[in-house]
């Protein structure tokens, strides 16, 4: 699922008020961290994740999260990235058309 520019702008606006719900640290995307990301995406749809590493490692983690969880990157600022994945059973975020 790809998001339109209008939908991305809408989601970026929602990201400003979010606090990071998952933090990825020295151990990377371990099983526990991956499980927390999965739970957060199922429950919230739009999540902010703090990635504590150098730029190249963060870029690798972001692409791995996109592929592993079928999530879309909404925005990245420094060590923080926002991801969106629609929950087909219980949608939380009402995207504009």
C-alpha positions, 0 to 999 in steps of 0.5 A: 500500500502506498500513501499519497502525498496528501495522506503523508502530510496528514500522517506527518501532522499526527506524528508531531504529538506522538511520543516514541512507543518503542526504542531500538538500542544497542541490540538492534531489532531483537525478537522482543523489540520486533514483537513490541513494534508488531503490537504497537502497529496493530494497536496504534497504526501510527507509531513513533520509534526512537532508533539510537545508533549511527546514521547507516545503522538507522537506515538499515533498521528503517528499511528492515522495519518497512519490509518485516512489518509491511509498514510505510515510513511517514517521516524520519527526523534524526534518531526518530522515525514514524511508521504507519500500517493500517489495521484492516480489522479495527482502523484507528486513523481515518486517512483522507482520500 
